[in-house]
Amino acid sequence: MTTLPGHMVALEVDGLAYAGGTSGDIERSIAQMSGQFTLRLASKERTDAEDWQIADGAECSVTLAGEALITGYVDIVSRFVS
């Protein structure tokens, strides 16, 4: 697993940590049954990194400074280039 700076939001999917997000939203409230998140990740072409191997239904967690904000499963993966 990759070690990330404490202030960085991290996405962990099936035990692998992903960094390089360009933006994101995290929502949790007592009015919602579950939290939700949206992350926009840099493409392989922009980072020279391996392609993101994230699939619908994969187990995941979103952390900030090592603290879990949301745990659950990937609902939808949308890939596009802008």
Secondary structure, 3 states (H helix, E strand, C coil): CCCCCCCCEEEEECCEEECCEEEEEEECCCCCCCCEEEEEECCHHHHCCCCCCCCCCCEEEEEECCEEEEEEECCCCCCCCC
